[in-house]
Amino acid sequence: MCEIYAMSSLDSFNVKSDLNKMALHTDVHKDGWGIALYEKDQSGKALKTYKESEKMIDSLLFNFLVNNNMIESDIVLNHIRTAVAKKGIANNHPFTCHLFGKQWSFIYNGAYGASDNYRQYYTNNEEFFIPAGTSGAERLFSVMMNELKENMGSYSFGKAQKIMYNTALDYFGDNNFILSDGEYVIAYFGGFSELNYVEEKNISFISSKPLDDTRDWYKFDNQEMRIYRKGQLISINGEFINNLVNEEDYIYIDNVFDSSITLDEKRNDKKVIGMSKNLMNKYDIKTGDKITISNKSIDIDLIAFAADKRLEKNGVCCAESNDFVCLPRKIRNLLSLRRYQPNDRANLNAFRAKFSGIYIKIKEGELTWWNMEYG
């Protein structure tokens, strides 16, 4: 019942070929189709969805989209439907939700039991996410979002992935799903039929059925959850794996600032790094954690602290994003960071200097910071 597909890539990728192959399956899965993708422009990254209640292969909209190369992104989800609940747009996948400042998209396939599990869950839990339709798939999506909301304080993906895996084990039965927040693609195989994956350098694919014999497709294990970021496998069953991100894959942090006297005095050796609340939450970093900074010729072990609150006044201040770090002069000099003088910082008593950006490389349970100038 239904088929699901997803792609995660380091760079934007056109999935026209795969979606045309999915469309060939819609003589069986004829009750609707849907696509979710994440588009990025100067304003940020946003979720875009398309869905209809007719066969994908016959859809004028679908054919227009693929023939004009409009389904191109670093994350794409596709669902083709065999209806169990009522046929109609309200019950078509993908289902979407806003939570923790993220736009979530969800697709699902399976047999029966979803609605029963949903009713069982809400016997003892308050319902915050009320489904718009009547499908069991959307109801279990509601359970997943509710569990995240109820069990998270500030959001961190390290904690979220454990909640998602445990929720899948407890409430999804034999059913399968693919979920994304615009950064990660989370795929779970509960045991219904099959779910397959291809993992290549900087791109990965997931599909209910292998779409060709030119790629190496592998089957998910039963009750297995695999998580991808920028095309690379980073987690299995709620646990980060070794070499979390490909060695060539770095996250660029453009906002590197000078540090306050308060931060500098945390340690006599100045081996500290101030990190924004947003960045600490995102990577589940706690005050006192060790962070390694490197310019690929020297490594410096630093201790993480929260950045000065003046940088986060009213949630904005001078950082162009909420992901920023502060480094003492001694550390900046060792890394040979270039100094800038942003105009929008002239009215501040401190933190007036901005420096050349750095890359972060995520390893198992730690962050390694790389100086951009030595990239």
N, C-alpha and C positions, 0 to 999 in steps of 0.2 A: 504494500500500500504506500504509494508515493515514492519519489526518489529525491535525494538531496545531493547537492554539489557545492564545493567551495574552493576558492583559490586564495592563497596568501603569497605575496611577492615583495621583494626588496624594492622594486621599481614598478611603476604602472605597467600593466600587462593587458593585452587585448585577448579576451577569452571567447571570441567569436566562434572559433573552431569547436571548442568543447560544448558551448551552448547549442550549436547546431546539432551536435551528436546527442545531447540531452533531448532536443526537440524530436528526434527520431523515435524516442520512447513514448511519445505522448498519444499514440494510438491506444495505449493501455492507460496511461495516466492523463486522462482527457478532461478532467474537471477543473483545471485552472493551472496557472503558473505565476511565479513571482521571482523577482530579482532584487537584491540589495547590493549596493556598492557605496563606497565612501569616496567623495570627491574633495580635493584639497585645492584651495586658492589662497589669495592674499588675506582673506578674512578668517581662514582656518579650515578645518576638516569637517564635513557634514555628510550625513546619511541621505542617500537617495534611493527610493524604492519604486518599483513598477510591478503591478499585478493585475491579472484579469481572470475571468471565470470560464475561459474557453481554452481549447487546445493550443499549446504554445506554437506548434508548427503551423497552425492556421492563422495565428494572430498577426494582424497588420502592424500593431505596435511593436511586437517582438521583432518582426522582420525588418521594420524600419530601424530599430535600435542597432541590430547586429550589422545590417548592411551599411549603415553609416558610422560604424566603428565607435558607437557610443557606450559600449559596455567595456570600458577600459579603466582599471584602477589597480591599487595594490591589494585590495580585498574585494572579492565578489562572492555572493551567495546566490544559489539558484534552487528553486523547488518546483517540482511538477507533481500535480495532485491527483490522487484517486480519492474521491470524497467518501467519508464515513459519516461525518456530521453534514448538515445542510450545505448544498452547493451555494456559493456566493462570495462576494468580495470580502465580507467580514470574516469569513473563515479561511481565506486564502493566506498562505505564507508569502513572504516573511512577516512575522509580527515584530512590532517595534516598541521601545520603551525608553524614557529618559531617566537615568539614575546616576548619581555621583558626577553630574556634569558630563556624562557620556551618553551617546546615542547607541542603544543596543538593538541588534537585529537577530532574529531567531528563526530557524527552520527545523523540521522534525519529520521523522517517519517511524512507523511502528504498527502494531496491531491494535489491541484493545486494552482497557484498564486505565487509560490516562485520566478520564473523568472521575473514576472511582478513587484514584489516588489523590486527585485534587480535592474531592469532598472530604476524604479522610484527613488530609492536611489541615484544612480550614475548620475542622471540628475543634481544634485546639489552638488555632492561630488567627490573629486579626488579619483581615484581608485589606491590603493597601493597593494592590494592583488588580483591578477588576477587568476581566476579559470583555472585549467588545463583541465577540462572537460566541459561538456555541461549541467550538472544536475543542477536543481534549488537548491538542497540541498547545493552543494558546493558554489553556488552563494550567498546564505544567510550566509554561513560560512564566506565568503569574507566580507560581510556587517558587521558581528559581529566583526571580527578582525580589520576592518577598523575603526569602532566606538571606540574600545579600544585604538587604536593607536592615533586617532585624539583627544580624550578627556582625555587622561592621560598624565601627565607630567612624574614624576617618578612613578613607579608602586606600587600600594598598593591594596590588594585584597578587602579591605573595599569599596574603590571607584569603583573597577572593577565590583563587583557584582551588583551595582546599574546601571552601564552602560549596563551590559548584560541584566538585567531585562527590562529596558526601551527599549532597542533595540528589544528584543523579542516582547514586546507589540506593538511597532511601525511598525515592518517589517516582523514578522514571521506569522502573520495571525493565522489560525487554526492549524498550523503545530507544531510538537513536536521535541525536540532535546535533546541530551546528549552531554556534552562538558567536557573535562578534561585538566588540565595543569600539571598533574603528582602529584599534591597535593590535589586538590579539584575535586569532581565530581558534575557537575551542570546539573540538569535535569529540563526541562521546558515542560509543557503540555499546548498546545495552544487550544485544543478542538477536535482535530481529533481522532476519535475512542476512545481509552482509554490509560492511562498510569498508572501503578501500582507500589507500593513500599512495601518492607518489611524492618522494622527497628528493629534489634536485638542488643544486647550488642556487641559493637565493630565491627559490620558488617551490611551492608545494601545492598539491591538488588532493582533494578528497571527493569521493563519489560513491554512491550506492553500488553502482556497477562499474567495472573497468570500462573506460571509454575508447580504448584502442589497445593494440598489441605492440605499439612502438615505445611505450613507456613501461617502466618496471612498477607494476601495481602490487601492493601488499595488503593483506587483510588485517583489519583491526582484531585484536584479541577481545574476548568477551569482557564486558565491563571495563573497557580501556578508554581513557580520555587522553587525547594528544592535543597539545597547544602549540600554535605557531605564531611567530612574530617576524615580520619582514621576510617571510618565506622560509624561515628556519624553525625546526622543531626545538622548543625550549623547555618543555615540561611533559611529563607522563604521569597520569593519575595524581595530579595535584602537587607534584614535587619537581622542582627544577632539576635538570640534568646537567652533567658536566659539560663544559664549553657551552654555556648557556646561549651565547650569541656567537656567530661565526667571527673568527679573528679579524676579518676585514670589515665587520659591521660595527660601526660606532654610532653613538648618539651624540649629536653636536649640541653643546651648551654655549650659546652666544653671550650670555650674561654672566661675566666674571667681574667682580667688583673688589675694591680695596676693603680692608676689614676695620672694624672699630677697635678702639683701645680696650674695650671690654672683652672682645673676642681674643685679641692679642695676648691679654693677660691670663687667659685660661691656662696656658702652659709657658714656662720660662723659655722653652726651646722653640716656641712659636709654631709647633707642629699641630696646627688646628685647621679645620675647614668649616666655614659657616655655610649652612645649606638652607634653602627656603623650605618652609613647611610643606609646600606642594611637592617639592622634589623628595623630601624625606618620606612623605606619605606614599608617593608613587612607587618607591622602591623599598618600602618597609624598613627604612633606616631609623635607628634610634640614637639619641644622644649617647656618646661614648663609643659608638661603633668605629671600627678601624676602616679607613678609606685609603687606598694606595694611589698616589699621584705619580705619573711618570712622563718623561719626555722621550722615552725609548732609549735613553742612555743612562739615566739615574732613576731610581725609585725612592719615593718618600712616603713613609707611613704617617698618616694624619689621623686625628681624632675628630669625629663629627660633632658639631654643635649647631643649634638653631641660629640662623642669621639674625642680625639686629632687626628689631621690630620696625625701625624707621624705614627699612627697605620694603616693608609690607603694609605701610600705613594705608588704610582704606582699601587694602587688597591690591594696590597698584604701585604707587610711588614711581621709581625710576626704571624699574626693570621692564623691558618690553614683553616679557612673559613671566609667569610665576615660577619658572624653573631657573634658578640662579644660584651662584655660590660666591662666597667671599674668601679671599686668600690673604694672609699676612704678607708684608713686603718681602720678608726673607724667602718665603716660598715662591712668590712671583718672580723674584730675581733668579732663583735657581732654575726656574722654568723659562726664563727669558721672555716673559709675556710683554707684548707691546702695550703701551698705555694710550688711551683715548680720553677726550674731555667732552662728554656729551653735554649739549646745550641745556637739556632739561634737568640737569643736576646742579646748576650753578647756585640755586637757592638753598642748598642743603649745607648744614654745618659739618657733615662728614660724608663719607662714601661718594666723593665727588669724581673719582676716577673709575673709568671702565677699561677693561683690558681685553686683549685678543682672546678669542674663544678657545675652548678645550673640548675634546671628545671624551665620552665615557664609554668604557667597555664593561659589560656586565659579565661577571663570572659567578660561579656557584656561591651565592650568599654574600657576595661583596661587589663593590664597584672599583674599577680601575680607571683612573682619569688620565687622559693622554693630552698633551699639549698640541694644539692645532698646528703651531709653527713647525713642528718636526714631523707632521703627518706622513 
